């Protein structure tokens, strides 16, 4: 409540003159109990608790006037929601002929109306307007504003509701009113339909045993869910012989279409070969046949490849990948010099197990968690958006962030599980900043698969093997020893940076949210500090396919060569998974990974930040083999190699011609 002086009018409206006299004219103290009781009645069933922070009256010197009641600053109320009912659109009252109906009508004013329900009863009811999930989360705000205006004459401009200020950063596009939950539901419906079609395919040599989605959108945690799209042909170059489209050089880069990966497990059979190369060929044959049969039996546009088949359905692109349950085992086979056969983990077998076993299990577990806690997905999306905005999305995996957020919902003590994405996000930052990553494993008990004894064992094994384990250790029921999602990343330095950024962001965000009289620019925690980096590579916005996803939306955007999907049968396959910035980043990392680290916000970032590796700038003894990116100079009459920075910066521009606008070297930060 920004303007406390409005409570004077509230005392008149609520006829609290006796209470006002009892409290010596202190209208804040007189009105507070009544306002709290109005809110508690209006939000009954939706909230567990309505609390208020008592205003602090400052000290004053004895020879001056005491401070006025209106100078105590804003008045704060806290609401603790019941997640199941907080977003309910209907407030059902008593039956029309009951004496309580008049009281209900008086309390809700003109919002109350008579409605007939399915059981035939005619009752008083209040229905709140809300079309999307994000508007439903704001129904308590509508209730608070309506009741305070009706009963206490407090205008809406004096009320500042901070329950959903952060959600604007996960809204895609300029005209979108929702935060993507509905888009995610339509993706899942399309995927379910495709699964049924795959199960009922005729003429396949082996039947499809299971279909499992592994894309984040299928567990409701994709930051910006895929939108159904259809390509505009004039924006592309056509290859008529193959019915393919290519991006046109003259036009802006086409919108990014993410392929959603689906694993198809085929049934076992004695006919499967036992050689890894032969299995690959059989899988390639299955990919060709799946494309052919889906085209014949269901008229779906498909594009087969050796490792997968892309299917264009309802404006989305699904990437089918065939899996055979014994393949990881065959990849582990190693023949020793003595001719013995033994099994040991290889990089290839680990990767395949991750993709075909662990990722589908994680996706289905988190999908179940979303069904229990409706704001889980949106909290994950805010957390990932923040990690990406800090330019660190390549240094911590999406699955790792999803598990950290799952921990907040499965083990919320001493709190209740978060009931809004914003609260979940604040707790995520708090977890990152305050958890003792060095001395403790974070145990995420998915599907209640771990007992107390298991947790004790995980902790003791962790302590004994600490030096060999990743810096951030996450244990789940299916992964108690190795922390597979954090095995490669984040590194110790990146984790340290994440912890620092999280604690600073949390402090800044709490200040912003608790200060309604200022601008409340909550997006500031999504703008990364750039003074830390040595070189900034500025990119050309019309070649950034996800430009509209950036934190500060561009005022003017480019047409991206796609339209919202319309039902067309004959269609050419769109350009899939094409992001020029990611291709450029990969080239930079391949060429200069020994000299520098590269950071980028994949959701529409307009710059790539570069950090030199300190060790690579130390003079090295001259060797012909290690001259890449270096030049020869003399130091104490000896020939040494140092990085040739001017040539490297020029290479950055040459490699990114057409994509790079300019390279800004912050030379004041480093010397050679």
C-alpha positions in Angstrom: 0.0 0.0 0.0 2.0 3.0 -1.3 0.0 6.0 0.0 -0.8 5.4 3.7 -2.7 8.7 3.9 -5.6 7.0 1.9 -6.4 5.1 5.1 -8.0 8.3 6.5 -10.8 7.9 3.9 -10.9 4.2 4.7 -11.7 5.0 8.3 -14.7 7.2 7.2 -15.9 4.6 4.7 -15.7 1.8 7.3 -17.2 4.0 10.1 -14.3 3.5 12.4 -14.6 6.8 14.3 -14.7 5.1 17.7 -11.5 3.1 17.0 -9.9 6.3 15.7 -10.6 8.1 18.9 -9.3 5.1 20.9 -6.0 5.3 19.1 -5.6 9.1 19.4 -6.2 9.8 15.7 -3.8 7.2 14.4 -5.7 6.2 11.4 -3.2 3.5 10.3 -3.6 1.6 13.6 -7.4 2.0 13.5 -7.9 0.8 9.9 -5.3 -2.1 9.8 -7.3 -4.8 11.7 -10.3 -4.2 9.5 -8.4 -4.2 6.3 -6.7 -7.5 7.3 -10.1 -9.0 8.1 -11.5 -7.9 4.7 -8.5 -9.4 2.9 -8.7 -12.6 4.9 -12.4 -13.1 4.2 -12.0 -12.3 0.5 -9.1 -14.6 0.0 -10.4 -17.4 2.3 -9.6 -20.8 0.8 -6.9 -19.3 -1.4 -4.5 -18.3 1.4 -3.1 -20.0 4.5 -2.0 -16.7 6.0 -2.5 -12.9 5.6 0.1 -11.0 7.5 1.2 -7.4 7.7 4.5 -5.7 8.6 3.8 -3.3 11.4 4.9 0.2 10.5 7.9 1.5 12.5 7.5 4.9 13.9 11.0 6.7 14.0 12.3 8.5 17.0 12.1 12.3 17.1 13.7 14.9 19.3 11.7 16.3 22.2 11.7 19.9 20.9 10.3 19.1 17.4 6.9 18.0 16.1 6.2 14.2 16.2 6.3 12.6 12.7 3.0 12.5 10.8 1.3 9.2 10.3 1.6 9.5 6.5 5.4 9.6 6.8 5.9 6.0 8.0 6.4 4.8 4.4 4.5 2.1 2.5 2.4 -0.6 4.4 3.3 -4.2 3.4 1.0 -7.2 3.5 2.2 -10.8 2.9 0.0 -13.5 1.5 0.9 -17.2 1.8 -1.1 -19.1 -0.9 -2.6 -22.5 -1.1 -1.2 -23.6 -4.5 -4.2 -25.7 -5.5 -6.8 -23.0 -5.0 -5.0 -19.7 -5.4 -5.8 -19.4 -9.1 -9.4 -20.5 -9.0 -11.6 -18.4 -11.2 -14.9 -19.0 -9.3 -15.9 -17.8 -5.9 -19.1 -19.8 -5.1 -21.5 -18.3 -2.6 -24.6 -19.5 -0.8 -27.9 -20.4 -2.6 -30.0 -17.5 -3.7 -32.9 -18.1 -1.3 -30.6 -18.4 1.8 -30.3 -15.5 4.2 -26.5 -15.5 3.8 -26.9 -14.6 0.1 -27.5 -10.9 1.0 -24.3 -10.7 3.1 -22.4 -12.3 0.2 -23.8 -9.7 -2.3 -22.9 -6.9 0.1 -19.4 -8.1 0.5 -18.6 -8.6 -3.2 -20.6 -5.6 -4.6 -21.5 -5.6 -8.3 -19.1 -8.5 -9.0 -21.6 -10.9 -7.4 -24.2 -12.5 -9.8 -26.6 -15.4 -9.8 -25.4 -18.5 -11.6 -26.9 -21.9 -12.3 -24.6 -24.8 -11.6 -24.5 -28.3 -13.0 -26.2 -29.9 -10.0 -29.2 -27.6 -10.7 -28.6 -25.2 -7.7 -28.8 -21.5 -8.3 -26.2 -19.7 -6.2 -24.5 -16.3 -5.8 -21.1 -16.4 -7.4 -18.2 -14.2 -8.4 -16.3 -15.1 -11.6 -12.9 -13.6 -12.3 -11.6 -12.8 -15.8 -8.5 -14.8 -16.8 -7.6 -16.6 -20.0 -4.0 -17.7 -19.5 -2.2 -19.4 -16.7 -0.3 -16.3 -15.9 -3.5 -14.2 -15.6 -5.0 -16.9 -13.3 -2.0 -16.4 -11.0 -3.0 -12.8 -10.8 -6.6 -13.4 -9.6 -5.6 -12.7 -6.0 -4.5 -9.3 -7.2 -7.9 -8.6 -8.8 -9.6 -9.6 -5.5 -7.3 -7.4 -3.4 -7.8 -4.4 -5.6 -11.6 -4.9 -5.9 -12.2 -5.3 -2.1 -10.0 -2.4 -1.0 -11.7 -0.1 -3.5 -15.2 -1.3 -2.5 -14.8 -1.4 1.3 -12.0 1.1 2.0 -12.1 3.6 -0.9 -8.4 2.9 -1.6 -7.7 3.7 -5.3 -5.9 1.1 -7.5 -3.0 3.5 -8.1 -2.1 3.3 -4.4 -1.8 -0.5 -4.5 1.4 -2.1 -5.6 1.2 -6.0 -6.1 4.6 -7.5 -6.4 3.6 -11.2 -6.9 4.4 -11.5 -10.6 6.8 -8.8 -11.7 9.4 -11.2 -13.0 7.2 -13.1 -15.5 7.7 -10.6 -18.3 11.1 -12.1 -19.0 9.6 -15.4 -20.0 7.1 -13.9 -22.4 8.0 -14.5 -26.0 7.0 -12.0 -28.7 5.6 -8.6 -28.3 1.9 -9.3 -28.5 1.9 -12.4 -26.3 -0.2 -12.1 -23.2 0.6 -15.5 -21.6 3.9 -16.8 -20.4 4.0 -19.9 -22.6 2.2 -22.5 -20.5 -0.6 -22.9 -23.1 2.0 -23.2 -25.9 3.7 -26.0 -23.9 0.4 -27.9 -23.5 -0.2 -27.8 -27.2 3.3 -29.2 -27.9 2.6 -32.1 -25.5 -0.8 -32.8 -27.1 0.9 -32.9 -30.6 3.6 -35.2 -29.1 1.0 -37.6 -27.6 -0.7 -37.8 -30.9 2.6 -38.6 -32.7 3.3 -41.3 -30.1 0.0 -43.0 -30.8 0.7 -42.9 -34.5 4.1 -44.5 -34.0 2.7 -47.3 -31.9 0.1 -48.1 -34.5 2.4 -48.1 -37.5 1.8 -51.1 -39.8 4.4 -52.9 -41.8 7.4 -52.2 -39.5 9.7 -55.2 -39.2 9.8 -54.7 -35.4 7.2 -52.9 -33.4 7.8 -49.7 -31.4 8.0 -50.7 -27.7 8.1 -47.3 -26.1 8.2 -43.6 -27.2 9.9 -41.2 -24.8 10.3 -37.5 -25.2 13.5 -35.9 -24.0 13.1 -32.2 -25.0 12.7 -29.7 -22.2 9.3 -28.6 -23.7 7.9 -32.1 -23.0 8.6 -31.7 -19.3 7.3 -28.0 -19.3 10.7 -26.5 -18.6 11.7 -25.0 -22.0 12.4 -21.3 -21.5 10.6 -20.3 -24.7 8.5 -23.2 -25.9 8.4 -24.0 -29.6 5.6 -22.2 -31.5 3.8 -23.8 -34.4 5.3 -22.3 -37.6 5.1 -22.5 -41.3 7.9 -21.2 -43.6 7.3 -18.3 -46.0 8.9 -19.5 -49.2 9.9 -16.1 -50.5 12.4 -15.8 -47.5 14.2 -19.0 -48.5 16.1 -20.4 -51.4 14.4 -23.6 -52.8 16.1 -26.8 -53.9 13.3 -28.2 -55.9 14.8 -31.6 -56.6 14.9 -32.4 -52.9 11.9 -30.3 -51.7 14.1 -28.5 -49.3 14.4 -24.8 -48.2 17.7 -23.0 -47.4 18.1 -19.6 -45.7 18.4 -16.8 -48.2 21.5 -14.6 -48.0 19.7 -11.3 -48.7 17.0 -11.8 -46.1 17.3 -11.8 -42.3 18.1 -15.1 -40.7 14.9 -17.3 -40.5 13.3 -17.9 -37.0 14.8 -20.6 -35.0 12.9 -23.9 -35.2 14.0 -26.3 -32.4 13.7 -30.0 -33.2 12.1 -31.9 -30.3 14.0 -35.1 -29.7 12.0 -38.3 -29.2 13.5 -41.7 -28.4 11.8 -44.7 -30.1 12.7 -48.0 -28.4 12.3 -50.9 -30.8 11.5 -54.4 -29.5 14.3 -56.9 -28.9 14.9 -59.7 -31.4 17.5 -62.3 -32.1 18.0 -60.7 -35.5 19.7 -57.6 -34.1 23.4 -57.7 -35.0 26.1 -57.7 -32.2 28.5 -55.4 -33.9 28.2 -51.6 -33.2 28.7 -50.5 -36.8 26.1 -53.0 -38.0 23.6 -51.7 -35.3 24.2 -48.1 -36.7 23.3 -49.2 -40.2 20.1 -51.1 -39.0 19.1 -47.9 -37.1 19.6 -45.8 -40.2 17.4 -48.3 -42.2 14.7 -47.9 -39.4 14.9 -44.1 -39.7 14.3 -44.4 -43.5 11.4 -46.8 -43.0 9.8 -44.7 -40.3 9.9 -41.6 -42.6 8.4 -43.6 -45.4 5.6 -45.2 -43.4 4.6 -42.0 -41.6 4.4 -40.3 -45.0 2.3 -43.1 -46.5 0.0 -43.9 -43.6 -0.5 -40.4 -42.0 0.7 -38.0 -44.7 3.3 -36.4 -42.4 6.2 -34.5 -44.0 9.4 -36.3 -43.0 13.1 -35.8 -43.6 15.2 -38.9 -42.8 18.9 -38.8 -41.9 21.4 -41.5 -40.8 21.1 -40.7 -37.0 17.5 -39.5 -36.9 14.3 -38.7 -38.8 12.7 -35.2 -38.6 8.9 -35.1 -38.7 7.0 -31.9 -39.4 3.6 -32.1 -37.6 1.1 -29.4 -36.5 3.8 -26.8 -37.2 6.4 -28.4 -34.9 9.4 -30.4 -35.8 10.0 -33.7 -33.9 13.3 -35.5 -34.2 12.8 -39.3 -33.9 15.8 -41.4 -32.8 15.7 -45.2 -32.8 17.2 -46.9 -29.8 18.1 -50.6 -29.1 18.3 -51.5 -25.5 21.5 -53.6 -25.8 23.5 -51.1 -27.8 25.2 -49.3 -24.7 26.3 -52.8 -23.5 27.8 -53.6 -27.0 29.6 -50.2 -27.0 31.2 -51.1 -23.6 32.9 -54.3 -25.0 36.7 -54.1 -25.1 39.0 -56.9 -26.1 42.2 -57.0 -24.0 45.6 -57.8 -25.5 45.2 -61.4 -24.1 42.1 -61.8 -26.2 39.7 -61.6 -23.3 36.3 -59.8 -23.6 35.6 -57.3 -20.8 33.1 -54.5 -20.3 34.2 -50.9 -19.4 32.5 -47.5 -19.7 33.5 -45.6 -22.8 32.7 -42.0 -23.6 30.4 -43.2 -26.4 28.5 -45.7 -24.2 28.1 -43.1 -21.5 26.6 -40.5 -23.9 24.2 -43.1 -25.4 23.0 -44.2 -22.0 22.5 -40.6 -21.0 20.4 -39.9 -24.1 18.3 -43.1 -24.3 17.9 -44.1 -20.6 18.6 -41.3 -18.1 17.2 -38.4 -20.0 13.8 -40.0 -20.7 13.6 -41.0 -17.0 14.4 -37.5 -15.9 11.9 -36.0 -18.3 9.0 -38.3 -17.2 9.9 -37.7 -13.5 9.9 -33.9 -13.9 6.7 -34.1 -16.0 5.1 -35.8 -13.0 6.4 -33.1 -10.7 4.8 -30.4 -12.9 1.4 -32.2 -12.5 1.7 -31.9 -8.7 3.1 -28.4 -8.6 1.7 -26.2 -11.4 4.4 -23.5 -11.1 7.4 -25.9 -11.2 7.8 -25.4 -15.0 7.6 -21.6 -14.9 10.1 -21.5 -12.0 12.6 -23.6 -14.0 12.2 -21.3 -17.0 12.9 -18.2 -14.9 16.0 -19.9 -13.4 17.3 -20.9 -16.9 16.5 -17.5 -18.3 18.6 -15.9 -15.5 21.5 -18.4 -16.1 21.5 -17.7 -19.8 21.2 -13.9 -19.2 24.4 -14.1 -17.1 26.1 -15.6 -20.3 26.6 -19.0 -18.5 24.1 -21.3 -20.3 26.9 -23.2 -22.0 28.7 -23.8 -18.7 25.8 -25.4 -16.7 23.4 -28.0 -18.3 19.6 -27.4 -18.5 19.0 -30.7 -16.7 21.2 -29.5 -13.8 19.1 -26.3 -13.4 15.8 -28.4 -13.6 17.1 -30.7 -10.8 18.1 -27.7 -8.6 14.5 -26.3 -9.0 13.0 -29.8 -8.4 14.9 -29.8 -5.1 13.0 -26.6 -4.0 9.7 -28.3 -4.6 10.5 -31.8 -3.2 12.4 -30.5 -0.1 10.9 -27.0 0.7 11.3 -27.2 4.5 11.2 -24.9 6.5 8.8 -23.3 4.0 5.8 -24.6 2.0 6.5 -25.4 -1.7 6.6 -22.2 -3.8 3.2 -21.1 -5.0 4.4 -18.6 -7.7 7.3 -18.7 -10.1 8.8 -15.5 -8.6 9.0 -17.1 -5.1 10.5 -20.2 -6.6 13.1 -18.1 -8.5 14.1 -16.2 -5.3 14.6 -19.5 -3.5 16.6 -20.9 -6.4 19.0 -17.9 -6.1 19.1 -18.4 -2.4 19.9 -22.1 -2.8 22.8 -21.4 -5.3 24.2 -18.7 -3.0 24.0 -20.4 0.4 24.4 -24.1 -0.2 27.8 -25.6 0.9 28.7 -27.1 -2.5 32.2 -28.1 -1.3 31.2 -30.2 1.7 27.7 -31.5 0.9 25.9 -33.4 -1.9 22.5 -32.0 -2.9 20.1 -35.0 -2.7 17.0 -34.7 -5.0 14.6 -37.5 -4.0 12.7 -37.9 -7.3 9.6 -40.1 -7.0 10.5 -40.7 -3.3 13.0 -43.3 -4.5 15.6 -42.8 -1.7 15.3 -44.0 1.9 17.0 -42.4 4.9 19.6 -45.1 4.8 20.3 -44.4 1.1 20.8 -40.7 1.9 23.3 -41.5 4.7 25.2 -43.8 2.4 25.4 -41.2 -0.4 26.8 -38.6 2.1 29.5 -41.0 3.5 30.5 -42.1 0.0 30.6 -38.4 -1.0 32.9 -37.5 1.8 35.4 -40.4 1.2 35.6 -39.7 -2.6 35.2 -35.9 -2.6 38.4 -35.1 -4.5 37.4 -37.2 -7.5 33.8 -35.9 -7.7 32.4 -32.9 -9.6 32.4 -29.5 -7.8 28.6 -29.4 -7.8 27.3 -32.9 -6.8 23.6 -33.8 -7.4 22.4 -37.2 -6.3 19.1 -38.7 -7.5 17.6 -42.2 -7.0 19.0 -43.4 -10.4 22.3 -41.6 -10.0 23.6 -41.9 -6.5 27.4 -42.0 -7.1 28.5 -40.1 -10.2 26.3 -36.9 -10.5 26.1 -37.4 -14.3 24.4 -34.0 -15.1 27.3 -32.0 -13.6 30.2 -34.4 -14.5 31.7 -32.1 -17.2 30.4 -28.7 -16.1 30.2 -26.3 -14.2 33.9 -25.9 -13.5 35.0 -24.7 -10.0 35.6 -21.1 -11.4 32.1 -21.0 -13.1 30.4 -22.3 -9.9 32.2 -19.6 -7.9 31.0 -17.0 -10.4 27.4 -18.4 -10.3 27.3 -18.2 -6.4 28.6 -14.6 -6.5 26.0 -13.6 -9.2 23.2 -15.4 -7.3 23.9 -13.6 -4.0 24.1 -10.2 -5.7 21.0 -10.8 -7.8 19.0 -11.9 -4.7 20.0 -8.9 -2.7 19.2 -6.5 -5.6 15.9 -8.2 -6.4 14.7 -8.2 -2.8 15.5 -4.5 -2.6 13.5 -3.8 -5.8 10.5 -5.9 -4.7 10.3 -4.3 -1.3 10.5 -0.7 -2.5 7.2 0.1 -4.3 7.9 3.9 -4.4 10.8 3.4 -6.8 10.7 2.2 -10.4 10.9 -1.5 -9.5 13.1 -2.4 -12.5 13.3 -6.1 -11.8 15.0 -6.8 -15.1 18.2 -5.4 -13.8 19.2 -8.8 -12.4 18.9 -10.2 -15.9 21.4 -7.8 -17.4 24.9 -9.2 -17.0 27.8 -7.2 -15.7 30.2 -6.7 -18.6 33.2 -5.0 -16.9 34.5 -8.5 -16.1 35.3 -9.4 -19.8 38.4 -8.5 -22.0 36.8 -8.4 -25.5 33.2 -7.9 -26.6 32.0 -9.1 -30.0 28.9 -7.1 -31.1 26.6 -9.0 -33.4 24.3 -7.9 -36.2 20.7 -8.2 -34.9 19.1 -9.3 -38.2 21.2 -12.5 -38.1 20.2 -13.5 -34.6 17.2 -15.8 -35.1 16.0 -15.6 -31.4 16.4 -11.8 -31.2 12.8 -11.4 -29.8 13.7 -13.5 -26.8 16.2 -10.9 -25.4 15.5 -9.5 -21.9 15.1 -5.9 -23.2 12.8 -6.5 -26.2 14.0 -4.7 -29.3 11.7 -1.9 -30.4 11.7 -2.9 -34.0 12.1 -6.5 -35.1 12.7 -8.2 -38.4 10.3 -10.5 -40.3 11.8 -14.0 -39.8 10.3 -15.8 -42.8 7.7 -17.8 -40.9 4.0 -17.4 -40.2 1.9 -19.0 -37.5 1.0 -22.5 -38.6 -2.0 -22.9 -40.9 -3.3 -26.3 -42.0 -1.5 -26.9 -45.3 -0.9 -30.4 -46.5 1.7 -29.9 -49.3 4.5 -28.1 -47.5 8.3 -27.9 -47.9 10.4 -28.8 -44.9 11.5 -25.7 -42.9 15.1 -24.9 -41.9 15.6 -26.7 -38.6 18.0 -26.0 -35.8 19.8 -23.2 -37.7 21.3 -20.6 -35.4 24.3 -18.8 -37.1 25.5 -17.4 -33.7 25.9 -21.0 -32.3 27.8 -22.1 -35.5 30.1 -19.0 -35.1 30.6 -19.8 -31.4 31.6 -23.4 -32.2 34.1 -22.1 -34.7 35.6 -19.7 -32.2 35.9 -22.4 -29.6 37.5 -24.9 -32.0 40.1 -22.3 -33.1 40.8 -20.4 -29.9 39.8 -22.5 -26.9 43.4 -22.7 -25.7 43.6 -18.9 -25.5 40.2 -17.7 -24.4 36.7 -18.5 -23.0 33.6 -17.4 -24.9 30.3 -16.5 -23.2 26.9 -15.9 -24.8 23.2 -15.5 -24.0 21.6 -18.0 -26.4 18.2 -16.3 -25.9 18.7 -13.3 -28.3 22.0 -12.0 -26.9 23.5 -9.2 -29.0 27.1 -9.8 -27.9 29.7 -12.5 -27.3 31.9 -11.9 -24.3 35.5 -13.1 -24.4 37.8 -13.7 -21.4 41.5 -14.4 -22.0 43.0 -17.4 -20.2 45.8 -15.9 -18.0 48.2 -18.8 -18.5 48.1 -18.5 -22.3 49.5 -14.9 -22.0 52.7 -16.1 -20.3 55.6 -16.2 -22.8 56.2 -19.7 -24.0 59.5 -21.1 -25.3 59.6 -21.0 -29.2 58.3 -24.2 -30.8 57.2 -24.5 -34.4 54.3 -26.8 -33.4 52.8 -24.3 -31.0 52.7 -21.2 -33.2 48.9 -21.1 -33.7 47.6 -17.6 -32.8 51.1 -16.5 -31.5 54.0 -14.4 -32.7 57.7 -14.6 -31.9 59.4 -11.9 -29.9 62.6 -11.7 -27.8 62.7 -11.7 -24.1 66.1 -11.5 -22.3 67.8 -12.3 -25.6 65.7 -15.6 -25.9 63.1 -16.3 -28.6 59.6 -16.7 -27.0 56.0 -16.9 -28.3 53.2 -14.6 -27.1 49.6 -14.4 -28.4 49.3 -12.2 -31.4 46.2 -10.3 -30.1 45.7 -8.0 -33.1 45.7 -10.9 -35.5 43.3 -12.9 -33.2 40.8 -9.9 -33.0 41.0 -9.6 -36.8 40.3 -13.4 -37.1 37.2 -12.9 -34.9 35.9 -10.4 -37.5 36.9 -12.5 -40.5 35.3 -15.7 -39.1 32.0 -13.9 -38.4 31.8 -11.8 -41.6 28.1 -10.7 -42.0 27.3 -11.7 -38.4 29.8 -9.5 -36.5 29.1 -5.8 -36.3 32.3 -4.8 -34.5 34.9 -6.2 -32.1 35.4 -4.0 -29.0 38.8 -4.7 -27.3 39.0 -3.5 -23.7 42.7 -3.0 -23.8 42.8 -1.1 -20.5 42.2 -4.5 -18.8 45.1 -6.5 -20.2 48.6 -6.0 -21.4 50.9 -8.3 -23.3 
